[in-house]
Amino acid sequence: MADASTHSIDAAPGTHAMPDDKMQAIVQGQYGTSDALRLAEIDRPTIEAGEVLVQVRAASLDRGTWHLMTGMPYGVRLVSGLRAPKRAVPGLALAGVVAAVGQDVTRFVPGDEVLGIGKGSLAEFAAAREDKLASKPPGISFELAAGLPVSAPTALRGLSDVGRLEARQHVLIIGASGGVGAYAVLIARSLGAEITAVCSTAKIDFVRSLGADHVIDYTTDDFTTGKQRYDLILDIAGNTSLTGLRRVLTPRGTLVIAGGEGGGRLLGGIDRQFRAIALSPFVRQRLTMLTPNENHSHLERVVELLDDDRLAAVIERTCPLREAAAAMRHLEGGRAQGKLVVSMERGQS
């Protein structure tokens, strides 16, 4: 909890009148679909040593937030709470203004504009660890900045740090139209790779607009039966078998599994990642997975790409906080193309 040494500022001009210790937030009392989400007035969060209180200007949705909302697969509940969510406010990615800093915080002061990972970002205020925040570039809006955390660093790490993608290599991106996938296409293009993207029929034009050299419609074509071989496969929330993925890898190619769907209610496809790691020592191909590692250094690398015009924020739509549940329904229905952003501005439509 914040103590007397905590430094703070008043709420930014133009925000609505509300008691100083209250805020509007999306809350959920039980696991479920987006129908479990509701708008409520609750207490503002307190902060501990090493944490920052952020006045959230915008947040974004991602698949990880969906898993935490549903409590599925059941393995998620070992972290999020066995019977109900430990954290009443969902959401991870945010952009906003530092409202207060706790003890031992050295990188930020009240008034700084930041982006990063918070504890319940679908609210007007959220606590965040200092090491999960980076300075927001001054040239972009809070809405655009909120679309970067979680998804863009995941794409960057999957391609560069884990995948070791090099110029002129051929990369296959499975799930190229979602938040992580869209950034993966942009980042692979900035690295000089040849890109084949996999998506559904309705999203082909969108993925091509990002810079994919080739697009495969998974509803009509099975890429695992083709003749093309790939130096790197980045599988985002896919469910293709390891046998099929290895078939289209080059003899010494790399497979990075960054997500998984299906696979049962207990593990939800995560078992495919563990099987890949277990098999990797016995084959020439490199089979691996992308583990969560949210750190400000990854955000700062994304910001550098943005500043160098090698990356752009990919936002499908922005909605007000009161419509966050509808935005989540759009995400869970598999219709999102890029990022869905929630603005805390009352006038946002």
Secondary structure, DSSP 4 states (H G I P E B T S, - for coil): ---TT-EE-PPPTTPPP--TTEEEEEE-SS--SGGG-EEEEEEPPP--TTEEEEEEEEEE--HHHHHHHHT-SGGGHHHH-SSS-SSSS---EEEEEEEEE-TT--S--TT-EEEEE-BS-SBSEEEEEGGGEEEPPTTS-HHHHHTSTTHHHHHHIIIIIIT---TT-EEEEESTTSHHHHHHHHHHHHTT-EEEEEE-GGGHHHHHHHT-SEEEETTT--GGGSS--EEEEEESS----HHHHHHTEEEEEEEEE-----S-TTTTTHHHHHHHHHHGGGSSSEEEEPPP---HHHHHHHHHHHHTTS----EEEEEEGGGHHHHHHHHHTT---SEEEEE--TT--
